[in-house]
Amino acid sequence: MSAPAPAKNAQAVTHGPEATGASMRARVGDEIVVRGTTAGVVARDGEIVGLHHQDGSPPYDVRWAEDGGVTLYFPGPDAYVRHLVSGGEHVRAR
């Protein structure tokens, strides 16, 4: 399944397929999504509000949508970044 083409004024997405863990790059304002991969584990998402490396590699300061709390987060293979594009929409890192 392929993703729709981004709008002409969209920000570029520069990652290979399934950019996860240490291979991901993010910017402040991007969304991070953590999939629930085990029965009973709920997926969660949050906004990246801080970076610790200039190249956008992990870890990230994340404000979690569920409670508004901000934590230092080291993403694992069950997480991916969605970059903000035009109109407030998101596109999954590719």
DORO-610589 format. One record per residue: x, y, z of N, C-alpha, C, CB in turn; residue number from 1. Coordinates in steps of 0.02 Angstrom, whole numbers, plus 32768, in hexadecimal, padded with zeros to 4 digits. Glycine has a CB too. Example, Ala and Ser with C-alpha at 12.3 -4.5 7.8 and 13.67 -1.06 7.14 Angstrom:
BEGIN
{n.xx: 8294 | n.yy: 7EE4 | n.zz: 8186 | ca.xx: 8267 | ca.yy: 7F1F | ca.zz: 8186 | c.xx: 8294 | c.yy: 7F5B | c.zz: 8186 | cb.xx: 8235 | cb.yy: 7F20 | cb.zz: 81C4 | num: 1}
{n.xx: 8282 | n.yy: 7F90 | n.zz: 8162 | ca.xx: 82AC | ca.yy: 7FCB | ca.zz: 8165 | c.xx: 8285 | c.yy: 8002 | c.zz: 818A | cb.xx: 82C0 | cb.yy: 7FE2 | cb.zz: 811E | num: 2}
// end
This chain:
BEGIN
{n.xx: 802A | n.yy: 7FC6 | n.zz: 8000 | ca.xx: 8000 | ca.yy: 8000 | ca.zz: 8000 | c.xx: 802D | c.yy: 803E | c.zz: 8000 | cb.xx: 7FD0 | cb.yy: 8000 | cb.zz: 803D | num: 1}
{n.xx: 801F | n.yy: 806C | n.zz: 7FD4 | ca.xx: 8048 | ca.yy: 80A8 | ca.zz: 7FD1 | c.xx: 8023 | c.yy: 80E3 | c.zz: 7FEF | cb.xx: 805D | cb.yy: 80B7 | cb.zz: 7F89 | num: 2}
{n.xx: 8048 | n.yy: 8112 | n.zz: 8009 | ca.xx: 802B | ca.yy: 814E | ca.zz: 8027 | c.xx: 801B | c.yy: 8180 | c.zz: 7FF1 | cb.xx: 805C | cb.yy: 816D | cb.zz: 805B | num: 3}
{n.xx: 7FE8 | n.yy: 81AB | n.zz: 7FFC | ca.xx: 7FD9 | ca.yy: 81DE | ca.zz: 7FCB | c.xx: 8012 | c.yy: 8210 | c.zz: 7FC6 | cb.xx: 7F97 | cb.yy: 8202 | cb.zz: 7FDD | num: 4}
{n.xx: 8018 | n.yy: 822E | n.zz: 7F8C | ca.xx: 804C | ca.yy: 8260 | ca.zz: 7F81 | c.xx: 803F | c.yy: 829D | c.zz: 7FAD | cb.xx: 8050 | cb.yy: 8276 | cb.zz: 7F37 | num: 5}
{n.xx: 8073 | n.yy: 82BA | n.zz: 7FCC | ca.xx: 8069 | ca.yy: 82F5 | ca.zz: 7FF6 | c.xx: 8056 | c.yy: 8331 | c.zz: 7FCB | cb.xx: 80A7 | cb.yy: 8304 | cb.zz: 801F | num: 6}
{n.xx: 8034 | n.yy: 8361 | n.zz: 7FEA | ca.xx: 8022 | ca.yy: 839E | ca.zz: 7FC8 | c.xx: 8061 | c.yy: 83C3 | c.zz: 7FB2 | cb.xx: 7FF7 | cb.yy: 83CB | cb.zz: 7FF5 | num: 7}
{n.xx: 805B | n.yy: 83EE | n.zz: 7F7F | ca.xx: 8095 | ca.yy: 8411 | ca.zz: 7F64 | c.xx: 80BA | c.yy: 843A | c.zz: 7F98 | cb.xx: 8080 | cb.yy: 843E | cb.zz: 7F2C | num: 8}
{n.xx: 8096 | n.yy: 8458 | n.zz: 7FC8 | ca.xx: 80B6 | ca.yy: 8481 | ca.zz: 7FFB | c.xx: 80C4 | c.yy: 845A | c.zz: 803B | cb.xx: 808B | cb.yy: 84BE | cb.zz: 800B | num: 9}
{n.xx: 80C1 | n.yy: 8418 | n.zz: 8036 | ca.xx: 80CE | ca.yy: 83EE | ca.zz: 8071 | c.xx: 8118 | c.yy: 83EC | c.zz: 8081 | cb.xx: 80B3 | cb.yy: 83A7 | cb.zz: 8066 | num: 10}
{n.xx: 8127 | n.yy: 83DF | n.zz: 80C0 | ca.xx: 816C | ca.yy: 83D6 | ca.zz: 80D4 | c.xx: 8183 | c.yy: 8392 | c.zz: 80BA | cb.xx: 8175 | cb.yy: 83DB | cb.zz: 8121 | num: 11}
{n.xx: 81C2 | n.yy: 838C | n.zz: 80A8 | ca.xx: 81DC | ca.yy: 834D | ca.zz: 808E | c.xx: 81E1 | c.yy: 8319 | c.zz: 80C4 | cb.xx: 8220 | cb.yy: 8358 | cb.zz: 806D | num: 12}
{n.xx: 81D2 | n.yy: 82DC | n.zz: 80B3 | ca.xx: 81DC | ca.yy: 82A3 | ca.zz: 80DF | c.xx: 8219 | c.yy: 827F | c.zz: 80C5 | cb.xx: 819C | cb.yy: 8274 | cb.zz: 80E2 | num: 13}
{n.xx: 824B | n.yy: 8275 | n.zz: 80EF | ca.xx: 828C | ca.yy: 825F | ca.zz: 80D6 | c.xx: 82A2 | c.yy: 821B | c.zz: 80F0 | cb.xx: 82BF | cb.yy: 8292 | cb.zz: 80E8 | num: 14}
{n.xx: 8274 | n.yy: 81F1 | n.zz: 8106 | ca.xx: 8288 | ca.yy: 81B2 | ca.zz: 8124 | c.xx: 8276 | c.yy: 8177 | c.zz: 80F9 | cb.xx: 8269 | cb.yy: 81AA | cb.zz: 8168 | num: 15}
{n.xx: 829A | n.yy: 8140 | n.zz: 8103 | ca.xx: 828A | ca.yy: 8102 | ca.zz: 80E2 | c.xx: 824C | c.yy: 80E3 | c.zz: 8102 | cb.xx: 82C5 | cb.yy: 80D2 | cb.zz: 80E4 | num: 16}
{n.xx: 8237 | n.yy: 80AB | n.zz: 80E7 | ca.xx: 81FA | ca.yy: 808B | ca.zz: 8101 | c.xx: 8201 | c.yy: 8079 | c.zz: 814B | cb.xx: 81EA | cb.yy: 804D | cb.zz: 80D9 | num: 17}
{n.xx: 81CA | n.yy: 8081 | n.zz: 816F | ca.xx: 81C7 | ca.yy: 806E | ca.zz: 81B5 | c.xx: 8200 | c.yy: 808B | c.zz: 81DE | cb.xx: 81C7 | cb.yy: 8023 | cb.zz: 81BC | num: 18}
{n.xx: 820A | n.yy: 80CC | n.zz: 81DB | ca.xx: 823E | ca.yy: 80EC | ca.zz: 8202 | c.xx: 822C | c.yy: 80E5 | c.zz: 824B | cb.xx: 8247 | cb.yy: 8138 | cb.zz: 81EE | num: 19}
{n.xx: 8250 | n.yy: 80BB | n.zz: 826E | ca.xx: 8241 | ca.yy: 80AE | ca.zz: 82B4 | c.xx: 8281 | c.yy: 80AE | c.zz: 82DC | cb.xx: 821D | cb.yy: 806A | cb.zz: 82BD | num: 20}
{n.xx: 8279 | n.yy: 80B1 | n.zz: 831E | ca.xx: 82B3 | ca.yy: 80AD | ca.zz: 834A | c.xx: 82E8 | c.yy: 80E0 | c.zz: 8339 | cb.xx: 82D1 | cb.yy: 8068 | cb.zz: 8348 | num: 21}
{n.xx: 8327 | n.yy: 80CB | n.zz: 833B | ca.xx: 835F | ca.yy: 80F9 | ca.zz: 8331 | c.xx: 8363 | c.yy: 8113 | c.zz: 82EA | cb.xx: 839F | cb.yy: 80D7 | cb.zz: 8344 | num: 22}
{n.xx: 8341 | n.yy: 80F3 | n.zz: 82B9 | ca.xx: 8345 | ca.yy: 810B | ca.zz: 8274 | c.xx: 8316 | c.yy: 8146 | c.zz: 8266 | cb.xx: 8333 | cb.yy: 80D2 | cb.zz: 8245 | num: 23}
{n.xx: 82EA | n.yy: 8156 | n.zz: 8294 | ca.xx: 82BA | ca.yy: 818C | ca.zz: 8287 | c.xx: 82D9 | c.yy: 81D1 | c.zz: 8293 | cb.xx: 827C | cb.yy: 8184 | cb.zz: 82B2 | num: 24}
{n.xx: 82BC | n.yy: 8201 | n.zz: 8271 | ca.xx: 82CE | ca.yy: 8248 | ca.zz: 8279 | c.xx: 828D | c.yy: 826E | c.zz: 8281 | cb.xx: 82F9 | cb.yy: 8262 | cb.zz: 823C | num: 25}
{n.xx: 828D | n.yy: 82A0 | n.zz: 82AC | ca.xx: 8250 | ca.yy: 82C6 | ca.zz: 82B9 | c.xx: 8261 | c.yy: 8310 | c.zz: 82C2 | cb.xx: 822C | cb.yy: 82AC | cb.zz: 82F8 | num: 26}
{n.xx: 822D | n.yy: 8338 | n.zz: 82C0 | ca.xx: 8232 | ca.yy: 8380 | ca.zz: 82CD | c.xx: 8200 | c.yy: 8391 | c.zz: 8304 | cb.xx: 8224 | cb.yy: 83AA | cb.zz: 828D | num: 27}
{n.xx: 820D | n.yy: 83C6 | n.zz: 8328 | ca.xx: 81DD | ca.yy: 83DE | ca.zz: 835A | c.xx: 819B | c.yy: 83EA | c.zz: 8336 | cb.xx: 81F6 | cb.yy: 841F | cb.zz: 837E | num: 28}
{n.xx: 8165 | n.yy: 83D1 | n.zz: 8353 | ca.xx: 8123 | ca.yy: 83D8 | ca.zz: 8335 | c.xx: 810B | c.yy: 8399 | c.zz: 8312 | cb.xx: 8122 | cb.yy: 8411 | cb.zz: 8305 | num: 29}
{n.xx: 8139 | n.yy: 836B | n.zz: 8303 | ca.xx: 8125 | ca.yy: 832B | ca.zz: 82E5 | c.xx: 80FF | c.yy: 8303 | c.zz: 8319 | cb.xx: 8162 | cb.yy: 8304 | cb.zz: 82CB | num: 30}
{n.xx: 80DA | n.yy: 82D2 | n.zz: 8301 | ca.xx: 80B5 | ca.yy: 82A5 | ca.zz: 832D | c.xx: 80DA | c.yy: 8263 | c.zz: 8330 | cb.xx: 806C | cb.yy: 829B | cb.zz: 8315 | num: 31}
{n.xx: 80DE | n.yy: 8246 | n.zz: 836B | ca.xx: 80FA | ca.yy: 8202 | ca.zz: 8372 | c.xx: 80C0 | c.yy: 81D4 | c.zz: 8386 | cb.xx: 8134 | cb.yy: 8200 | cb.zz: 83A8 | num: 32}
{n.xx: 80BD | n.yy: 819B | n.zz: 8366 | ca.xx: 8089 | ca.yy: 816A | ca.zz: 8372 | c.xx: 80AA | c.yy: 8129 | c.zz: 8388 | cb.xx: 805C | cb.yy: 815F | cb.zz: 8333 | num: 33}
{n.xx: 8091 | n.yy: 810D | n.zz: 83BF | ca.xx: 80AA | ca.yy: 80CE | ca.zz: 83D9 | c.xx: 8071 | c.yy: 809C | c.zz: 83D2 | cb.xx: 80C2 | cb.yy: 80D4 | cb.zz: 8424 | num: 34}
{n.xx: 807B | n.yy: 806A | n.zz: 83A8 | ca.xx: 8048 | ca.yy: 8037 | ca.zz: 839B | c.xx: 8044 | c.yy: 8007 | c.zz: 83D6 | cb.xx: 8056 | cb.yy: 8010 | cb.zz: 835A | num: 35}
{n.xx: 8008 | n.yy: 7FF1 | n.zz: 83E6 | ca.xx: 7FFF | ca.yy: 7FBC | ca.zz: 8417 | c.xx: 800A | c.yy: 7F7A | c.zz: 83F4 | cb.xx: 7FB9 | cb.yy: 7FBF | cb.zz: 8438 | num: 36}
{n.xx: 803F | n.yy: 7F56 | n.zz: 8403 | ca.xx: 8050 | ca.yy: 7F19 | ca.zz: 83DF | c.xx: 803F | c.yy: 7ED9 | c.zz: 8406 | cb.xx: 809A | cb.yy: 7F18 | cb.zz: 83CE | num: 37}
{n.xx: 8028 | n.yy: 7EE1 | n.zz: 8443 | ca.xx: 8017 | ca.yy: 7EA8 | ca.zz: 846D | c.xx: 7FCF | c.yy: 7EAF | c.zz: 8484 | cb.xx: 8047 | cb.yy: 7EA2 | cb.zz: 84AA | num: 38}
{n.xx: 7FAC | n.yy: 7E79 | n.zz: 848B | ca.xx: 7F67 | ca.yy: 7E7B | ca.zz: 84A3 | c.xx: 7F63 | c.yy: 7EA2 | c.zz: 84E4 | cb.xx: 7F4B | cb.yy: 7E34 | cb.zz: 84AC | num: 39}
{n.xx: 7F35 | n.yy: 7ED1 | n.zz: 84E7 | ca.xx: 7F2D | ca.yy: 7EFA | ca.zz: 8523 | c.xx: 7F57 | c.yy: 7F38 | c.zz: 8525 | cb.xx: 7F3C | cb.yy: 7ED1 | cb.zz: 855E | num: 40}
{n.xx: 7F85 | n.yy: 7F40 | n.zz: 84F6 | ca.xx: 7FAF | ca.yy: 7F7C | ca.zz: 84F3 | c.xx: 7F8F | c.yy: 7FAE | c.zz: 84C5 | cb.xx: 7FF8 | cb.yy: 7F6B | cb.zz: 84DB | num: 41}
{n.xx: 7F82 | n.yy: 7FE9 | n.zz: 84DF | ca.xx: 7F60 | ca.yy: 801D | ca.zz: 84B8 | c.xx: 7F93 | c.yy: 8048 | c.zz: 8494 | cb.xx: 7F34 | cb.yy: 8049 | cb.zz: 84E6 | num: 42}
{n.xx: 7F84 | n.yy: 8057 | n.zz: 8455 | ca.xx: 7FB0 | ca.yy: 8084 | ca.zz: 8430 | c.xx: 7FAC | c.yy: 80CA | c.zz: 844F | cb.xx: 7F9C | cb.yy: 8086 | cb.zz: 83E4 | num: 43}
{n.xx: 7FE1 | n.yy: 80EF | n.zz: 844A | ca.xx: 7FE1 | ca.yy: 8134 | ca.zz: 8464 | c.xx: 8005 | c.yy: 8161 | c.zz: 8433 | cb.xx: 8002 | cb.yy: 8137 | cb.zz: 84AA | num: 44}
{n.xx: 7FF8 | n.yy: 81A1 | n.zz: 8439 | ca.xx: 8019 | ca.yy: 81D1 | ca.zz: 840D | c.xx: 8026 | c.yy: 8211 | c.zz: 8433 | cb.xx: 7FEE | cb.yy: 81DF | cb.zz: 83CF | num: 45}
{n.xx: 8053 | n.yy: 8239 | n.zz: 8419 | ca.xx: 8064 | ca.yy: 8278 | ca.zz: 8438 | c.xx: 8089 | c.yy: 82A5 | c.zz: 8407 | cb.xx: 808E | cb.yy: 826D | cb.zz: 8476 | num: 46}
{n.xx: 8092 | n.yy: 82E3 | n.zz: 841D | ca.xx: 80B5 | ca.yy: 8315 | ca.zz: 83F5 | c.xx: 80FD | c.yy: 831A | c.zz: 840C | cb.xx: 8093 | cb.yy: 8359 | cb.zz: 83F9 | num: 47}
{n.xx: 812B | n.yy: 831A | n.zz: 83DC | ca.xx: 8172 | ca.yy: 8323 | ca.zz: 83EE | c.xx: 817C | c.yy: 836D | c.zz: 83FD | cb.xx: 81A1 | cb.yy: 830B | cb.zz: 83B3 | num: 48}
{n.xx: 818F | n.yy: 837B | n.zz: 843B | ca.xx: 8197 | ca.yy: 83C1 | ca.zz: 8452 | c.xx: 81E0 | c.yy: 83D3 | c.zz: 845E | cb.xx: 816F | cb.yy: 83CC | cb.zz: 8491 | num: 49}
{n.xx: 820D | n.yy: 83A3 | n.zz: 8459 | ca.xx: 8254 | ca.yy: 83B2 | ca.zz: 8464 | c.xx: 8280 | c.yy: 837D | c.zz: 8445 | cb.xx: 8262 | cb.yy: 83B7 | cb.zz: 84AE | num: 50}
{n.xx: 82B9 | n.yy: 8394 | n.zz: 842B | ca.xx: 82EB | ca.yy: 8368 | ca.zz: 840D | c.xx: 832B | c.yy: 836B | c.zz: 8437 | cb.xx: 82F9 | cb.yy: 837B | cb.zz: 83C3 | num: 51}
{n.xx: 8350 | n.yy: 8335 | n.zz: 8438 | ca.xx: 838F | ca.yy: 8332 | ca.zz: 845C | c.xx: 83CB | c.yy: 832F | c.zz: 842D | cb.xx: 8390 | cb.yy: 82F7 | cb.zz: 848B | num: 52}
{n.xx: 83BE | n.yy: 8327 | n.zz: 83EC | ca.xx: 83F2 | ca.yy: 8325 | ca.zz: 83B9 | c.xx: 83DE | c.yy: 8350 | c.zz: 837E | cb.xx: 8400 | cb.yy: 82DB | cb.zz: 83A2 | num: 53}
{n.xx: 840D | n.yy: 8375 | n.zz: 8362 | ca.xx: 83FF | ca.yy: 83A1 | ca.zz: 832A | c.xx: 83E5 | c.yy: 837D | c.zz: 82ED | cb.xx: 843C | cb.yy: 83C8 | cb.zz: 8318 | num: 54}
{n.xx: 83F8 | n.yy: 833E | n.zz: 82E4 | ca.xx: 83E2 | ca.yy: 8319 | ca.zz: 82A8 | c.xx: 839C | c.yy: 82FB | c.zz: 82AF | cb.xx: 8413 | cb.yy: 82E2 | cb.zz: 8299 | num: 55}
{n.xx: 837B | n.yy: 8306 | n.zz: 82E8 | ca.xx: 8337 | ca.yy: 82EE | ca.zz: 82F2 | c.xx: 8332 | c.yy: 82A6 | c.zz: 8307 | cb.xx: 8310 | cb.yy: 82F8 | cb.zz: 82B4 | num: 56}
{n.xx: 836A | n.yy: 8288 | n.zz: 8319 | ca.xx: 8369 | ca.yy: 8242 | ca.zz: 8330 | c.xx: 8352 | c.yy: 823F | c.zz: 8379 | cb.xx: 83AE | cb.yy: 8221 | cb.zz: 8328 | num: 57}
{n.xx: 833A | n.yy: 8204 | n.zz: 838F | ca.xx: 8323 | ca.yy: 81FC | ca.zz: 83D4 | c.xx: 835B | c.yy: 8207 | c.zz: 8406 | cb.xx: 8305 | cb.yy: 81B7 | cb.zz: 83DE | num: 58}
{n.xx: 8349 | n.yy: 8215 | n.zz: 8445 | ca.xx: 8306 | ca.yy: 8215 | ca.zz: 8462 | c.xx: 82E2 | c.yy: 8257 | c.zz: 8456 | cb.xx: 830A | cb.yy: 8206 | cb.zz: 84AD | num: 59}
{n.xx: 82A1 | n.yy: 8257 | n.zz: 8467 | ca.xx: 8277 | ca.yy: 8292 | ca.zz: 845E | c.xx: 8253 | c.yy: 82A2 | c.zz: 84A0 | cb.xx: 8243 | cb.yy: 8286 | cb.zz: 8426 | num: 60}
{n.xx: 8245 | n.yy: 82E3 | n.zz: 84A9 | ca.xx: 8216 | ca.yy: 82F7 | ca.zz: 84DD | c.xx: 81D1 | c.yy: 82F6 | c.zz: 84BD | cb.xx: 8228 | cb.yy: 8340 | cb.zz: 84FB | num: 61}
{n.xx: 81A4 | n.yy: 82CF | n.zz: 84DA | ca.xx: 8162 | ca.yy: 82C4 | ca.zz: 84BC | c.xx: 812C | c.yy: 82DA | c.zz: 84ED | cb.xx: 8158 | cb.yy: 827A | cb.zz: 84A8 | num: 62}
{n.xx: 80FC | n.yy: 8301 | n.zz: 84D3 | ca.xx: 80BF | ca.yy: 8312 | ca.zz: 84FA | c.xx: 808A | c.yy: 82E0 | c.zz: 84E4 | cb.xx: 80A7 | cb.yy: 835E | cb.zz: 84EF | num: 63}
{n.xx: 8077 | n.yy: 82B2 | n.zz: 8511 | ca.xx: 8049 | ca.yy: 827D | ca.zz: 8500 | c.xx: 8001 | c.yy: 8296 | c.zz: 84FF | cb.xx: 8050 | cb.yy: 8244 | cb.zz: 8532 | num: 64}
{n.xx: 7FDC | n.yy: 8282 | n.zz: 84CC | ca.xx: 7F97 | ca.yy: 8298 | ca.zz: 84C2 | c.xx: 7F69 | c.yy: 8281 | c.zz: 84FA | cb.xx: 7F7D | cb.yy: 8280 | cb.zz: 847F | num: 65}
{n.xx: 7F77 | n.yy: 8247 | n.zz: 8516 | ca.xx: 7F49 | ca.yy: 822A | ca.zz: 8547 | c.xx: 7F46 | c.yy: 8252 | c.zz: 8588 | cb.xx: 7F5E | cb.yy: 81E5 | cb.zz: 8556 | num: 66}
{n.xx: 7F7D | n.yy: 8272 | n.zz: 859D | ca.xx: 7F7B | ca.yy: 8295 | ca.zz: 85DD | c.xx: 7FA0 | c.yy: 82D8 | c.zz: 85DC | cb.xx: 7F9A | cb.yy: 826A | cb.zz: 8611 | num: 67}
{n.xx: 7FBF | n.yy: 82EA | n.zz: 85A4 | ca.xx: 7FE2 | ca.yy: 832A | ca.zz: 85A0 | c.xx: 8026 | c.yy: 832A | c.zz: 85C1 | cb.xx: 7FB8 | cb.yy: 8360 | cb.zz: 85BD | num: 68}
{n.xx: 8039 | n.yy: 82F2 | n.zz: 85DF | ca.xx: 807A | ca.yy: 82EE | ca.zz: 85FF | c.xx: 80B3 | c.yy: 82EC | c.zz: 85CC | cb.xx: 807D | cb.yy: 82B0 | cb.zz: 862C | num: 69}
{n.xx: 80EC | n.yy: 8309 | n.zz: 85DF | ca.xx: 8127 | ca.yy: 8309 | ca.zz: 85B4 | c.xx: 815B | c.yy: 82DB | c.zz: 85D2 | cb.xx: 8143 | cb.yy: 8352 | cb.zz: 85AB | num: 70}
{n.xx: 8174 | n.yy: 82AD | n.zz: 85A8 | ca.xx: 81A7 | ca.yy: 827E | ca.zz: 85BE | c.xx: 81DF | c.yy: 827A | c.zz: 858A | cb.xx: 8189 | cb.yy: 8239 | cb.zz: 85CB | num: 71}
{n.xx: 8219 | n.yy: 8262 | n.zz: 85A0 | ca.xx: 8250 | ca.yy: 8252 | ca.zz: 8573 | c.xx: 8240 | c.yy: 820D | c.zz: 8558 | cb.xx: 8296 | cb.yy: 8255 | cb.zz: 8598 | num: 72}
{n.xx: 823E | n.yy: 8207 | n.zz: 8515 | ca.xx: 8229 | ca.yy: 81C9 | ca.zz: 84F6 | c.xx: 825D | c.yy: 81AF | c.zz: 84C5 | cb.xx: 81E6 | cb.yy: 81D2 | cb.zz: 84D2 | num: 73}
{n.xx: 8271 | n.yy: 8170 | n.zz: 84CE | ca.xx: 829F | ca.yy: 814D | ca.zz: 84A1 | c.xx: 8274 | c.yy: 811D | c.zz: 8479 | cb.xx: 82D8 | cb.yy: 8128 | cb.zz: 84C9 | num: 74}
{n.xx: 8265 | n.yy: 812C | n.zz: 8439 | ca.xx: 8238 | ca.yy: 8101 | ca.zz: 8413 | c.xx: 8255 | c.yy: 80BC | c.zz: 8405 | cb.xx: 8226 | cb.yy: 8123 | cb.zz: 83D2 | num: 75}
{n.xx: 8228 | n.yy: 808C | n.zz: 8406 | ca.xx: 823A | ca.yy: 8048 | ca.zz: 83F3 | c.xx: 821E | c.yy: 8037 | c.zz: 83AF | cb.xx: 8221 | cb.yy: 8015 | cb.zz: 8428 | num: 76}
{n.xx: 8220 | n.yy: 7FF8 | n.zz: 839C | ca.xx: 8209 | ca.yy: 7FE3 | ca.zz: 835A | c.xx: 81BE | c.yy: 7FE9 | c.zz: 8350 | cb.xx: 821E | cb.yy: 7F9D | cb.zz: 834D | num: 77}
{n.xx: 8199 | n.yy: 7FF4 | n.zz: 8386 | ca.xx: 8150 | ca.yy: 7FFC | ca.zz: 8381 | c.xx: 813B | c.yy: 8045 | c.zz: 8378 | cb.xx: 812F | cb.yy: 7FDE | cb.zz: 83BE | num: 78}
{n.xx: 816B | n.yy: 8072 | n.zz: 836F | ca.xx: 815B | ca.yy: 80BA | ca.zz: 8368 | c.xx: 816E | c.yy: 80D3 | c.zz: 8323 | cb.xx: 817F | cb.yy: 80E2 | cb.zz: 839E | num: 79}
{n.xx: 8149 | n.yy: 8106 | n.zz: 830D | ca.xx: 815A | ca.yy: 8128 | ca.zz: 82CF | c.xx: 8147 | c.yy: 8172 | c.zz: 82D5 | cb.xx: 8137 | cb.yy: 8108 | cb.zz: 8292 | num: 80}
{n.xx: 8165 | n.yy: 819B | n.zz: 82A9 | ca.xx: 815A | ca.yy: 81E3 | ca.zz: 82A9 | c.xx: 812D | c.yy: 81F5 | c.zz: 826F | cb.xx: 819D | cb.yy: 820A | cb.zz: 82A4 | num: 81}
{n.xx: 80FD | n.yy: 8221 | n.zz: 827B | ca.xx: 80D4 | ca.yy: 823E | ca.zz: 8245 | c.xx: 80E6 | c.yy: 8287 | c.zz: 8241 | cb.xx: 8086 | cb.yy: 8234 | cb.zz: 8252 | num: 82}
{n.xx: 80FE | n.yy: 829C | n.zz: 8206 | ca.xx: 8113 | ca.yy: 82E0 | ca.zz: 81FB | c.xx: 80D7 | c.yy: 830B | c.zz: 81E8 | cb.xx: 8149 | cb.yy: 82E4 | cb.zz: 81C5 | num: 83}
{n.xx: 80D5 | n.yy: 8348 | n.zz: 8202 | ca.xx: 80A0 | ca.yy: 8377 | ca.zz: 81F2 | c.xx: 80A8 | c.yy: 838E | c.zz: 81AA | cb.xx: 809F | cb.yy: 83B3 | cb.zz: 8223 | num: 84}
{n.xx: 8071 | n.yy: 838E | n.zz: 8185 | ca.xx: 8070 | ca.yy: 83A9 | ca.zz: 8141 | c.xx: 803A | c.yy: 83DE | c.zz: 813E | cb.xx: 8062 | cb.yy: 8370 | cb.zz: 810C | num: 85}
{n.xx: 802D | n.yy: 83FA | n.zz: 8104 | ca.xx: 7FFF | ca.yy: 8431 | ca.zz: 80FC | c.xx: 7FBA | c.yy: 8421 | c.zz: 8118 | cb.xx: 7FF9 | cb.yy: 8445 | cb.zz: 80B3 | num: 86}
{n.xx: 7F97 | n.yy: 8453 | n.zz: 8131 | ca.xx: 7F53 | ca.yy: 844C | ca.zz: 8149 | c.xx: 7F4D | c.yy: 8427 | c.zz: 818A | cb.xx: 7F2B | cb.yy: 842A | cb.zz: 8116 | num: 87}
{n.xx: 7F84 | n.yy: 841E | n.zz: 81AE | ca.xx: 7F81 | ca.yy: 83FD | ca.zz: 81EF | c.xx: 7F7B | c.yy: 83B2 | c.zz: 81E9 | cb.xx: 7F47 | cb.yy: 8416 | cb.zz: 8215 | num: 88}
{n.xx: 7F80 | n.yy: 8396 | n.zz: 81AC | ca.xx: 7F7D | ca.yy: 834E | ca.zz: 81A3 | c.xx: 7FC2 | c.yy: 8330 | c.zz: 81B3 | cb.xx: 7F68 | cb.yy: 833C | cb.zz: 815C | num: 89}
{n.xx: 7FC3 | n.yy: 82F0 | n.zz: 81BC | ca.xx: 8002 | ca.yy: 82CE | ca.zz: 81C9 | c.xx: 800D | c.yy: 8298 | c.zz: 8194 | cb.xx: 8003 | cb.yy: 82AE | cb.zz: 8210 | num: 90}
{n.xx: 804B | n.yy: 8288 | n.zz: 8189 | ca.xx: 805E | ca.yy: 8250 | ca.zz: 815D | c.xx: 8091 | c.yy: 8227 | c.zz: 8183 | cb.xx: 807B | cb.yy: 826A | cb.zz: 8117 | num: 91}
{n.xx: 8089 | n.yy: 81E5 | n.zz: 817E | ca.xx: 80B6 | ca.yy: 81B8 | ca.zz: 81A1 | c.xx: 80FB | c.yy: 81BB | c.zz: 8181 | cb.xx: 809B | cb.yy: 8170 | cb.zz: 81A1 | num: 92}
{n.xx: 812F | n.yy: 81BA | n.zz: 81A9 | ca.xx: 8174 | ca.yy: 81BA | ca.zz: 818F | c.xx: 817C | c.yy: 817E | c.zz: 8161 | cb.xx: 81A9 | cb.yy: 81B9 | cb.zz: 81C9 | num: 93}
{n.xx: 819B | n.yy: 8189 | n.zz: 8127 | ca.xx: 81A4 | ca.yy: 8153 | ca.zz: 80F6 | c.xx: 81EC | c.yy: 8149 | c.zz: 80E7 | cb.xx: 817E | cb.yy: 8162 | cb.zz: 80B5 | num: 94}
// end
